[in-house]
Amino acid sequence: FFLIAIFNVAHIFCVCKDPEIKATSYTTEDGTVVTNVAFVTEFTLKCSNGVSEIPLYADVSGKMFPAVQLSKDSYQVSWVEEIQKARSGVYSINFYDEEGYALLRKALRNYEQASSVKPLFNIVINHPGTYQGPWLNSEFLAAALAIVVWYMAFTAKSKLLH
């Protein structure tokens, strides 16, 4: 009984209560020379009960990623997507502690909805889209202009010779 009581007390102190999040994010916006779009979010986590350095897991559209701990209360999550599959708009990232992550995996294993497991907190990233260059490449325009100049010169030469 004593061990169970100690486990319950230790568990209470390891759960983050009322998380306060400050996040910054970055997404690749210039896709002219890359094949993948990078998504990066860094955040600090402050718990009202003083818990720190807890393992976190991120769920992004059904894909799970571990949150890397940069310092005591600072974390980072990053992932890449192919340019063709990376949509513009809002990406919602749900974060789970170890207990929530275990419950989420159990729910998915039992073919239940992921929304049945409440995340510890959520961060929203806005991706404005990826610029993939102009519709017409400059090489194509230069070749088309060269053909037009050649055609004009050829017709002018033909008129002079006749």
Contact map, one row per residue, 1 for C-alpha under 8 A:
111110000000000000000000000000000000000000000000000000000000000000000000000000000000000000000000000000000000000000000000000000000000000000000000000000000000000000
111111000000000000000000000000000000000000000000000000000000000000000000000000000000000000000000000000000000000000000000000000000000000000000000000000000000000000
111111100000000000000000000000000000000000000000000000000000000000000000000000000000000000000000000000000000000000000000000000000000000000000000000000000000000000
111111110000000000000000000000000000000000000000000000000000000000000000000000000000000000000000000000000000000000000000000000000000000000000000000000000000000000
111111111000000000000000000000000000000000000000000000000000000000000000000000000000000000000000000000000000000000000000000000000000000000000000000000000000000000
011111111100000000000000000000000000000000000000000000000000000000000000000000000000000000000000000000000000000000000000000000000000000000000000000000000000000000
001111111110000000000000000000000000000000000000000000000000000000000000000000000000000000000000000000000000000000000000000000000000000000000000000000000000000000
000111111111000000000000000000000000000000000000000000000000000000000000000000000000000000000000000000000000000000000000000000000000000000000000000000000000000000
000011111111100000000000000000000000000000000000000000000000000000000000000000000000000000000000000000000000000000000000000000000000000000000000000000000000000000
000001111111110000000000000000000000000000000000000000000000000000000000000000000000000000000000000000000000000000000000000000000000000000000000000000000000000000
000000111111111000000000000000000000000000000000000000000000000000000000000000000000000000000000000000000000000000000000000000000000000000000000000000000000000000
000000011111111000000000000000000000000000000000000000000000000000000000000000000000000000000000000000000000000000000000000000000000000000000000000000000000000000
000000001111111100000000000000000000000000000000101000000000000000000000000000000000000000000000000000000000000000000000000000000000000000000000000000000000000000
000000000111111100000000000000000000000000000000001001000000000000000000000000000000000000000000000000000000000000000000000000000000000000000000000000000000000000
000000000011111110000000000000000000000000000000001000000000000000000000000000000000000000000000100000000000000000000000000000000000000000000000000000000000000000
000000000000111111100000000000000000000000000011111100000000000000000000000000000000000000000000000000000000000000000001000000000000000000000000000000000000000000
000000000000001111100000000000000000000000000011100000000000000000000000000000000000000000000000000000000000000000000000000000000000000000000000000000000000000000
000000000000000111110000000000000000000000000011000000000000000000000000000000000000000000000000000000000000000000000000000000000000000000000000000000000000000000
000000000000000111111000000000000000000000001111000000000000000000000000000000000000000000000000000000000000000000000001100000000000000000000000000000000000000000
000000000000000001111100000000000000000000001111000000000000000000000000000000000000000000000000000000000000000000000000000000000000000000000000000000000000000000
000000000000000000111110000000000000000000111100000000000000000000000000000000000000000000000000000000000000000000000000000000000000000000000000000000000000000000
000000000000000000011111000000000000000000111000000000000000000000000000000000000000000000000000000000000000000000000000000000000000000000000000000000000000000000
000000000000000000001111100000000000000011110000000000000000000000000000000000000000000000000000000000000000000000000000001000000000000000000000000000000000000000
000000000000000000000111110000000000000011100000000000000000000000000000000000000000000000000000000000000000000000000000000000000000000000000000000000000000000000
000000000000000000000011111000000000001111000000000000000000000000000000000000000000000000000000000000000000000000000000000010000000000000000000000000000000000000
000000000000000000000001111100000000011110000000000000000000000000000000000000000000000000000000000000000000000000000000000000000000000000000000000000000000000000
000000000000000000000000111110000000111100000000000000000000000000000000000000000000000000000000000000000000000000000000000000100000000000000000000000000000000000
000000000000000000000000011111100000111000000000000000000000000000000000000000000000000000000000000000000000000000000000000000000100000000000000000000000000000000
000000000000000000000000001111100000100000000000000000000000000000000000000000000000000000000000000000000000000000000000000000011110000000000000000000000000000000
000000000000000000000000000111111100000000000000000000000000000000000000000000000000000000000000000000000000000000000000000000000111000000000000000000000000000000
000000000000000000000000000111111111100000000000000000000000000000000000000000000010000000000000000000000000000000000000000000000111100000000000000000000000000000
000000000000000000000000000001111100000000000000000000000000000000000000000000000000000000000000000000000000000000000000000000000011100000000000000000000000000000
000000000000000000000000000001111110000000000000000000000000000000000000000000000000000000000000000000000000000000000000000000000000000000000000000000000000000000
000000000000000000000000000001111111100000000000000000000000000000000000000000000000000000000000000000000000000000000000000000000000000000000000000000000000000000
000000000000000000000000000000101111100000000000000000000000000000000000000000000110000000000000000000000000000000000000000000000000000000000000000000000000000000
000000000000000000000000000000100111110000000000000000000000000000000000000000011110000000000000000000000000000000000000000000000000000000000000000000000000000000
000000000000000000000000001110100111111000000000000000000000000000000000000000011110010000000000000000000000000000000000000000000100000000000000000000000000000000
000000000000000000000000011100000001111100000000000000000000000000000000000001111000000000000000000000000000000000000000000000000000000000000000000000000000000000
000000000000000000000000111100000000111110000000000000000000000000000000000001110000000000000000000000000000000000000000000000000000000000000000000000000000000000
000000000000000000000000111000000000011111000000000000000000000000000000000111100000000000000000000000000000000000000000000000000000000000000000000000000000000000
000000000000000000000011110000000000001111100000000000000000000000000000000111000000000000000000000000000000000000000000000010000000000000000000000000000000000000
000000000000000000000011100000000000000111110000000000000000000000000000011110000000000000000000000000000000000000000000000000000000000000000000000000000000000000
000000000000000000001111000000000000000011111000000000000000000000000000011100000000000000000000000000000000000000000000000000000000000000000000000000000000000000
000000000000000000001110000000000000000001111100000000000000000000000000111000000000000000000000000000000000000000000000000000000000000000000000000000000000000000
000000000000000000111100000000000000000000111110000100000000000000000000111000000000000000000000000000000000000000000000000000000000000000000000000000000000000000
000000000000000000111000000000000000000000011111011100000000000000000000100000000000000000000000000000000000000000000000000000000000000000000000000000000000000000
000000000000000111110000000000000000000000001111111100000000000000000000000000000000000000000000000000000000000000000000000000000000000000000000000000000000000000
000000000000000111110000000000000000000000000111111000000000000000000000000000000000000000000000000000000000000000000000000000000000000000000000000000000000000000
000000000000100110000000000000000000000000000011111000000000000000000000000000000000000000000000000000000000000000000000000000000000000000000000000000000000000000
000000000000000100000000000000000000000000000111111100000000000000000000000000000000000000000000000000000000000000000000000000000000000000000000000000000000000000
000000000000111100000000000000000000000000000111111111000000000000000000000000000000000000000000000000000000000000000000000000000000000000000000000000000000000000
000000000000000100000000000000000000000000001110011111000000000000000001100000000000000000000000000000000000000000000000000000000000000000000000000000000000000000
000000000000000000000000000000000000000000000000001111100000000000001001100000000000000000000000000000000000000000000000000000000000000000000000000000000000000000
000000000000010000000000000000000000000000000000001111110000000000000000000000000000000000000000100000000000000000000000000000000000000000000000000000000000000000
000000000000000000000000000000000000000000000000000011111000000000101000000000000000000000000000110000000000000000000000000000000000000000000000000000000000000000
000000000000000000000000000000000000000000000000000001111100000001110000000000000000000000000011110000000000000000000000000000000000000000000000000000000000000000
000000000000000000000000000000000000000000000000000000111110000111100000000000000000000000000011110010000000000000000000000000000000000000000000000000000000000000
000000000000000000000000000000000000000000000000000000011111000111100000000010000000000000001111000000000000000000000000000000000000000000000000000000000000000000
000000000000000000000000000000000000000000000000000000001111111110000000000000000000000000001110000000000000000000000000000000000000000000000000000000000000000000
000000000000000000000000000000000000000000000000000000000111111110000000000000000000000000111100000000000000000000000000000000000000000000000000000000000000000000
000000000000000000000000000000000000000000000000000000000011111000000000000000000000000000111000000000000000000000000000000000000000000000000000000000000000000000
000000000000000000000000000000000000000000000000000000000011111100000000000000000000000000000000000000000000000000000000000000000000000000000000000000000000000000
000000000000000000000000000000000000000000000000000000000011111110000000000000000000000000000000000000000000000000000000000000000000000000000000000000000000000000
000000000000000000000000000000000000000000000000000000001111011111000000000000000000000000000000000000000000000000000000000000000000000000000000000000000000000000
000000000000000000000000000000000000000000000000000000001111001111100000000010000000000000000000000000000000000000000000000000000000000000000000000000000000000000
000000000000000000000000000000000000000000000000000000011100000111110000000010000000000000000000000000000000000000000000000000000000000000000000000000000000000000
000000000000000000000000000000000000000000000000000000111100000011111000001110000000000000000000000000000000000000000000000000000000000000000000000000000000000000
000000000000000000000000000000000000000000000000000000010000000001111100001110000000000000000000000000000000000000000000000000000000000000000000000000000000000000
000000000000000000000000000000000000000000000000000010100000000000111111111100000000000000000000000000000000000000000000000000000000000000000000000000000000000000
000000000000000000000000000000000000000000000000000000000000000000011111111100000000000000000000000000000000000000000000000000000000000000000000000000000000000000
000000000000000000000000000000000000000000000000000000000000000000001111111000000000000000000000000000000000000000000000000000000000000000000000000000000000000000
000000000000000000000000000000000000000000000000000110000000000000001111110000000000000000000000000000000000000000000000000000000000000000000000000000000000000000
000000000000000000000000000000000000000000011100000110000000000000001111111000000000000000000000000000000000000000000000000000000000000000000000000000000000000000
000000000000000000000000000000000000000001111000000000000000000000001111111100000000000000000000000000000000000000000000000000000000000000000000000000000000000000
000000000000000000000000000000000000000001111000000000000000000000111110111110000000000000000000000000000000000000000000000000000000000000000000000000000000000000
000000000000000000000000000000000000000111100000000000000000000000111100011111000000000000000000000000000000000000000000000000000000000000000000000000000000000000
000000000000000000000000000000000000000111000000000000000100000011110000001111100000000000000000000000000000000000000000000000000000000000000000000000000000000000
000000000000000000000000000000000000011110000000000000000000000000000000000111110000000000000000000000000000000000000000000000000000000000000000000000000000000000
000000000000000000000000000000000000011100000000000000000000000000000000000011111000000000000000000000000000000000000000000000000000000000000000000000000000000000
000000000000000000000000000000000001111000000000000000000000000000000000000001111100000000000000000000000000000000000000000000000000000000000000000000000000000000
000000000000000000000000000000000001110000000000000000000000000000000000000000111110110000000000000000000000000000000000000000000000000000000000000000000000000000
000000000000000000000000000000000011100000000000000000000000000000000000000000011111110000000000000000000000000000000000000000000000000000000000000000000000000000
000000000000000000000000000000100011100000000000000000000000000000000000000000001111110000000000000000000000000000000000000000000100000000000000000000000000000000
000000000000000000000000000000000000000000000000000000000000000000000000000000000111111000000000000000000000000000000000000000000000000000000000000000000000000000
000000000000000000000000000000000000000000000000000000000000000000000000000000001111111000000000000000000000000000000000000000000000000000000000000000000000000000
000000000000000000000000000000000000100000000000000000000000000000000000000000001111111100000000000000000000000000000000000000001000000000000000000000000000000000
000000000000000000000000000000000000000000000000000000000000000000000000000000000001111110000000000000000000000000000000000000101000000000000000000000000000000000
000000000000000000000000000000000000000000000000000000000000000000000000000000000000011111000000000000000000000000000000000001111100000000000000000000000000000000
000000000000000000000000000000000000000000000000000000000000000000000000000000000000001111100000000000000000000000000000000001111000000000000000000000000000000000
000000000000000000000000000000000000000000000000000000000000000000000000000000000000000111110000000000000000000000000000000111100000000000000000000000000000000000
000000000000000000000000000000000000000000000000000000000001100000000000000000000000000011111000000000000000000000000000000111100000000000000000000000000000000000
000000000000000000000000000000000000000000000000000000000001100000000000000000000000000001111100000000000000000000000000011110000000000000000000000000000000000000
000000000000000000000000000000000000000000000000000000000111100000000000000000000000000000111110000000000000000000000000011110000000000000000000000000000000000000
000000000000000000000000000000000000000000000000000000000111000000000000000000000000000000011111000000000000000000000011111000000000000000000000000000000000000000
000000000000000000000000000000000000000000000000000000011110000000000000000000000000000000001111100000000000000000000011111000000000000000000000000000000000000000
000000000000000000000000000000000000000000000000000000011100000000000000000000000000000000000111111110000000000000000011100000000000000000000000000000000000000000
000000000000001000000000000000000000000000000000000001111000000000000000000000000000000000000011111110000000000000000001000000000000000000000000000000000000000000
000000000000000000000000000000000000000000000000000000111000000000000000000000000000000000000001111111000000000000000000000000000000000000000000000000000000000000
000000000000000000000000000000000000000000000000000000000000000000000000000000000000000000000001111111100000000000000000000000000000000000000000000000000000000000
000000000000000000000000000000000000000000000000000000000000000000000000000000000000000000000001111111110000000000001111000000000000000000000000000000000000000000
000000000000000000000000000000000000000000000000000000001000000000000000000000000000000000000001111111111000000000000000000000000000000000000000000000000000000000
000000000000000000000000000000000000000000000000000000000000000000000000000000000000000000000000011111111100000000000000000000000000000000000000000000000000000000
000000000000000000000000000000000000000000000000000000000000000000000000000000000000000000000000001111111110000000001000000000000000000000000000000000000000000000
000000000000000000000000000000000000000000000000000000000000000000000000000000000000000000000000000111111111000001001000000000000000000000000000000000000000000000
000000000000000000000000000000000000000000000000000000000000000000000000000000000000000000000000000011111111100000000000000000000000000000000000000000000000000000
000000000000000000000000000000000000000000000000000000000000000000000000000000000000000000000000000001111111110000000000000000000000000000000000000000000000000000
000000000000000000000000000000000000000000000000000000000000000000000000000000000000000000000000000000111111111111011000000000000000000000000000000000000000000000
000000000000000000000000000000000000000000000000000000000000000000000000000000000000000000000000000000011111111111000000000000000000000000000000000000000000000000
000000000000000000000000000000000000000000000000000000000000000000000000000000000000000000000000000000001111111100000000000000000000000000000000000000000000000000
000000000000000000000000000000000000000000000000000000000000000000000000000000000000000000000000000000000111111100000000000000000000000000000000000000000000000000
000000000000000000000000000000000000000000000000000000000000000000000000000000000000000000000000000000000011111110000000000000000000000000000000000000000000000000
000000000000000000000000000000000000000000000000000000000000000000000000000000000000000000000000000000000011111111010000000000000000000000000000000000000000000000
000000000000000000000000000000000000000000000000000000000000000000000000000000000000000000000000000000000011001111110000000000000000000000000000000000000000000000
000000000000000000000000000000000000000000000000000000000000000000000000000000000000000000000000000000010011000111111000000000000000000000000000000000000000000000
000000000000000000000000000000000000000000000000000000000000000000000000000000000000000000000000000000000000000011111100000000000000000000000000000000000000000000
000000000000000000000000000000000000000000000000000000000000000000000000000000000000000000000000000000000010000111111100000000000000000000000000000000000000000000
000000000000000000000000000000000000000000000000000000000000000000000000000000000000000000000000000100110010000001111110000000000000000000000000000000000000000000
000000000000000000000000000000000000000000000000000000000000000000000000000000000000000000000000000100000000000000111111000000000000000000000000000000000000000000
000000000000000000000000000000000000000000000000000000000000000000000000000000000000000000000111000100000000000000001111110000000000000000000000000000000000000000
000000000000000100100000000000000000000000000000000000000000000000000000000000000000000000000111100100000000000000000111110000000000000000000000000000000000000000
000000000000000000100000000000000000000000000000000000000000000000000000000000000000000000000111000000000000000000000011111000000000000000000000000000000000000000
000000000000000000000000000000000000000000000000000000000000000000000000000000000000000000011110000000000000000000000011111100000000000000000000000000000000000000
000000000000000000000010000000000000000000000000000000000000000000000000000000000000000000011110000000000000000000000000111110000000000000000000000000000000000000
000000000000000000000000000000000000000000000000000000000000000000000000000000000000000001111000000000000000000000000000011111000000000000000000000000000000000000
000000000000000000000000100000000000000010000000000000000000000000000000000000000000000001111000000000000000000000000000001111100000000000000000000000000000000000
000000000000000000000000000000000000000000000000000000000000000000000000000000000000000111100000000000000000000000000000000111110000000000000000000000000000000000
000000000000000000000000001000000000000000000000000000000000000000000000000000000000001111100000000000000000000000000000000011111000000000000000000000000000000000
000000000000000000000000000010000000000000000000000000000000000000000000000000000000000110000000000000000000000000000000000001111100000000000000000000000000000000
000000000000000000000000000010000000000000000000000000000000000000000000000000000000011110000000000000000000000000000000000000111110000000000000000000000000000000
000000000000000000000000000111100000100000000000000000000000000000000000000000000010000100000000000000000000000000000000000000011111000000000000000000000000000000
000000000000000000000000000011110000000000000000000000000000000000000000000000000000000000000000000000000000000000000000000000001111100000000000000000000000000000
000000000000000000000000000001110000000000000000000000000000000000000000000000000000000000000000000000000000000000000000000000000111110000000000000000000000000000
000000000000000000000000000000110000000000000000000000000000000000000000000000000000000000000000000000000000000000000000000000000011111010000000000000000000000000
000000000000000000000000000000000000000000000000000000000000000000000000000000000000000000000000000000000000000000000000000000000001111110000000000000000000000000
000000000000000000000000000000000000000000000000000000000000000000000000000000000000000000000000000000000000000000000000000000000000111110000000000000000000000000
000000000000000000000000000000000000000000000000000000000000000000000000000000000000000000000000000000000000000000000000000000000000011111011000000000000000000000
000000000000000000000000000000000000000000000000000000000000000000000000000000000000000000000000000000000000000000000000000000000000111111111000000000000000000000
000000000000000000000000000000000000000000000000000000000000000000000000000000000000000000000000000000000000000000000000000000000000000111111100000000000000000000
000000000000000000000000000000000000000000000000000000000000000000000000000000000000000000000000000000000000000000000000000000000000000011111110000000000000000000
000000000000000000000000000000000000000000000000000000000000000000000000000000000000000000000000000000000000000000000000000000000000000111111111000000000000000000
000000000000000000000000000000000000000000000000000000000000000000000000000000000000000000000000000000000000000000000000000000000000000111111111100000000000000000
000000000000000000000000000000000000000000000000000000000000000000000000000000000000000000000000000000000000000000000000000000000000000001111111110000000000000000
000000000000000000000000000000000000000000000000000000000000000000000000000000000000000000000000000000000000000000000000000000000000000000111111111000000000000000
000000000000000000000000000000000000000000000000000000000000000000000000000000000000000000000000000000000000000000000000000000000000000000011111111100000000000000
000000000000000000000000000000000000000000000000000000000000000000000000000000000000000000000000000000000000000000000000000000000000000000001111111110000000000000
000000000000000000000000000000000000000000000000000000000000000000000000000000000000000000000000000000000000000000000000000000000000000000000111111111000000000000
000000000000000000000000000000000000000000000000000000000000000000000000000000000000000000000000000000000000000000000000000000000000000000000011111111100000000000
000000000000000000000000000000000000000000000000000000000000000000000000000000000000000000000000000000000000000000000000000000000000000000000001111111110000000000
000000000000000000000000000000000000000000000000000000000000000000000000000000000000000000000000000000000000000000000000000000000000000000000000111111111000000000
000000000000000000000000000000000000000000000000000000000000000000000000000000000000000000000000000000000000000000000000000000000000000000000000011111111100000000
000000000000000000000000000000000000000000000000000000000000000000000000000000000000000000000000000000000000000000000000000000000000000000000000001111111110000000
000000000000000000000000000000000000000000000000000000000000000000000000000000000000000000000000000000000000000000000000000000000000000000000000000111111111000000
000000000000000000000000000000000000000000000000000000000000000000000000000000000000000000000000000000000000000000000000000000000000000000000000000011111111100000
000000000000000000000000000000000000000000000000000000000000000000000000000000000000000000000000000000000000000000000000000000000000000000000000000001111111110000
000000000000000000000000000000000000000000000000000000000000000000000000000000000000000000000000000000000000000000000000000000000000000000000000000000111111111000
000000000000000000000000000000000000000000000000000000000000000000000000000000000000000000000000000000000000000000000000000000000000000000000000000000011111111100
000000000000000000000000000000000000000000000000000000000000000000000000000000000000000000000000000000000000000000000000000000000000000000000000000000001111111110
000000000000000000000000000000000000000000000000000000000000000000000000000000000000000000000000000000000000000000000000000000000000000000000000000000000111111111
000000000000000000000000000000000000000000000000000000000000000000000000000000000000000000000000000000000000000000000000000000000000000000000000000000000011111111
000000000000000000000000000000000000000000000000000000000000000000000000000000000000000000000000000000000000000000000000000000000000000000000000000000000001111111
000000000000000000000000000000000000000000000000000000000000000000000000000000000000000000000000000000000000000000000000000000000000000000000000000000000000111111
000000000000000000000000000000000000000000000000000000000000000000000000000000000000000000000000000000000000000000000000000000000000000000000000000000000000011111
